[in-house]
Amino acid sequence: MKSSEWHTSAKTRWEDNADHWHSKSVDMWTAGSRKAVIPFFVKYIGDARTVADLGCGDGYGSYLLYEKGFAVTGMDFSKKMVEIAKKQERGNLSFVQGDLRSLPFQDEQFDAVMAINSVEWTEYPLHTLNEIERVVDKDGYICIGLLGPTAHPRENAYPRLHGEEAICNTMMPWELEMLARDKGWKKIGEDWVYKKGVKPSLTDPLSNELKQALTFMTLFMFQK
């Protein structure tokens, strides 16, 4: 698949999914797979105040950051998602339509970036990380949530095994960690989100590598 075709297919996928996503978003952020994200972000973010939420979807995660006192700009490449998100706009919370391949922001514009389950939907993750790095201030923070091996959305990558078009890359958490290390980012935090039924008593004794192998999502906090 050509890069432009990947982009168009992924965008269509999320345009079509916007209403369904919005219907379950609050539950995901408050009780489901994303409930650990905001506490994790706040724990490591230091004195950062300006945040870009890249791949913000319907904007509820951005709103939760705003409630914590951050000035937040949410960005998504789905026009419909952004239309839904804009209904929450207020003083220090705004939303724009944009593309992770070429972020519509100035160099070093933000103290921090949050990108939860959005890097997976780009064809060239390293290019995306370079763009994220560009818009983060010196010594700024980069929080990335990457789908783990057990995540159901990874089925969007399965067609590649038949030589067919796919719109989800297969990058594993350990590969993201290696890319970040190659770029000189410092990992300052990591957490793991598992599917329902996985007890902490079973995973706490495991190494980070084994925890990543069992996750629905691995959360990373890097410092540029």
C-alpha positions in Angstrom: 0.0 0.0 0.0 1.3 3.5 -0.9 1.7 5.9 2.0 -1.1 8.1 0.7 -3.4 5.0 0.5 -2.5 3.9 4.0 -3.3 7.4 5.3 -6.6 7.6 3.4 -7.7 4.2 4.6 -6.8 4.8 8.2 -8.6 8.2 8.1 -11.7 6.6 6.7 -11.6 3.9 9.3 -11.7 6.5 12.1 -14.3 8.7 10.4 -16.6 5.8 10.2 -15.9 4.8 13.8 -16.3 8.3 15.4 -19.8 7.8 16.7 -19.1 4.4 18.1 -15.9 5.6 19.8 -17.6 8.6 21.3 -20.3 6.4 22.8 -17.8 4.5 24.9 -15.1 7.1 25.4 -16.0 8.3 28.9 -16.1 4.8 30.2 -12.8 3.9 28.6 -11.1 6.9 30.2 -12.7 6.6 33.7 -13.2 2.9 34.2 -11.8 1.0 31.2 -8.5 0.6 29.3 -7.5 4.2 29.5 -8.3 4.9 33.2 -4.5 4.7 34.1 -3.4 7.2 31.5 -4.1 10.6 33.1 -2.7 9.5 36.6 0.4 8.1 34.8 0.8 11.4 32.8 0.4 13.6 35.9 2.9 11.5 37.9 5.8 12.2 35.6 5.1 15.5 34.0 6.9 17.9 36.3 6.2 21.6 35.7 4.9 21.1 32.2 1.8 23.2 31.4 1.2 23.2 27.6 0.3 19.8 26.2 -0.5 18.4 22.7 -2.9 15.4 22.7 -2.1 13.8 19.4 -4.7 11.4 18.2 -7.2 12.9 20.6 -10.3 11.2 19.2 -13.4 12.8 20.6 -11.3 14.9 23.0 -12.3 13.4 26.4 -8.8 12.6 27.3 -7.8 16.2 26.4 -10.6 17.4 28.6 -9.4 15.4 31.6 -5.9 16.9 31.1 -7.5 20.4 31.0 -9.3 19.6 34.3 -5.9 18.9 35.8 -4.8 22.4 35.0 -3.0 22.0 31.7 -3.4 24.1 28.6 -4.3 21.5 26.0 -4.4 21.4 22.2 -6.0 18.2 21.0 -5.4 17.0 17.4 -6.9 14.2 15.3 -6.9 13.5 11.6 -10.6 12.5 11.6 -12.8 15.6 10.8 -15.8 14.0 12.5 -13.8 13.3 15.7 -12.6 16.9 15.8 -16.2 18.2 15.3 -17.3 16.1 18.3 -14.2 17.3 20.4 -14.8 21.0 19.6 -18.0 20.9 21.6 -15.8 20.8 24.7 -13.7 23.8 23.8 -13.0 26.5 26.4 -10.2 28.9 27.4 -7.2 26.5 27.6 -8.7 23.6 25.7 -8.8 23.7 21.9 -8.9 21.2 19.0 -7.5 21.1 15.5 -7.6 18.6 12.6 -4.1 17.5 11.7 -1.8 14.7 10.6 0.9 12.9 12.6 3.0 12.8 9.4 3.2 16.6 9.5 2.1 18.2 12.7 0.5 21.6 12.3 2.6 23.1 15.2 5.7 25.1 15.6 9.1 23.7 16.7 9.3 23.2 20.5 5.7 24.6 20.9 4.7 22.3 23.8 6.1 21.3 27.2 4.7 17.8 26.7 2.9 15.5 24.2 0.5 12.7 24.9 -0.1 10.2 22.1 -2.3 7.3 23.2 -2.8 4.5 20.6 -2.1 6.8 17.7 1.4 5.9 16.6 0.0 2.5 15.7 -2.0 4.0 12.9 1.0 5.5 11.0 2.9 3.7 8.3 6.3 5.0 9.3 6.5 5.2 13.2 10.0 6.7 13.2 8.9 9.6 11.1 6.0 10.2 13.5 8.4 10.1 16.5 10.6 12.7 14.7 7.6 15.0 14.3 6.6 14.5 17.9 10.2 15.4 19.0 10.1 18.5 16.8 7.1 20.1 18.6 8.3 19.3 22.1 10.4 21.8 24.0 14.0 21.0 25.1 13.8 18.6 28.1 10.1 18.2 27.4 8.0 15.1 28.0 6.6 12.6 25.6 3.9 10.2 26.8 3.1 7.3 24.4 0.6 4.6 24.9 1.3 1.7 22.5 -1.0 -1.3 21.9 0.5 -4.5 23.3 0.5 -8.0 21.8 -2.9 -8.9 23.3 -4.8 -5.8 22.0 -7.8 -6.6 19.8 -7.3 -3.5 17.5 -4.1 -5.1 16.2 -6.3 -7.3 14.0 -6.2 -4.3 11.6 -2.6 -5.4 10.8 -3.6 -9.0 10.1 -4.5 -8.6 6.3 -0.7 -8.0 5.6 -0.2 -11.8 6.1 -2.4 -12.4 3.1 -0.5 -9.7 1.1 -3.5 -7.4 1.5 -3.8 -3.8 2.7 -3.3 -3.1 6.4 -3.7 0.2 8.3 -2.1 -0.7 11.7 1.6 -1.2 12.1 2.9 -4.1 14.1 5.4 -2.2 16.3 5.8 -3.9 19.7 6.4 -1.9 23.0 10.0 -3.1 23.1 10.5 -1.8 19.6 9.2 1.7 20.5 11.5 1.6 23.6 14.5 0.9 21.3 13.5 3.6 18.8 13.3 6.1 21.7 16.7 5.0 23.0 18.2 5.4 19.6 16.8 8.9 19.5 18.4 9.7 22.8 15.1 10.0 24.7 15.3 9.1 28.4 12.6 6.7 29.7 11.4 8.0 33.0 8.3 5.9 33.5 6.5 2.8 32.3 3.1 1.2 33.2 1.1 -1.7 31.9 -2.6 -2.1 31.0 -3.9 -5.6 30.9 -7.2 -7.2 29.8 -9.8 -7.8 32.4 -9.1 -10.9 34.5 -5.4 -10.4 34.8 -4.6 -10.1 38.5 -1.7 -7.8 39.6 -0.4 -10.7 41.8 0.3 -12.6 38.6 2.2 -9.8 36.8 3.9 -7.8 39.6 6.9 -10.3 39.9 7.5 -10.3 36.1 10.2 -8.3 34.3 9.3 -5.3 32.2 9.9 -7.3 29.1 7.4 -10.0 30.2 4.9 -7.5 31.3 5.0 -5.8 27.9 4.4 -9.2 26.3 1.1 -9.6 28.1 -0.3 -6.1 27.8 -3.3 -4.6 26.0 -1.3 -1.4 26.2 2.1 -0.2 27.5 2.4 3.3 28.7 5.8 5.1 28.4 7.0 8.4 29.6 10.1 9.7 27.9 12.0 12.9 28.3 13.5 14.6 25.2 
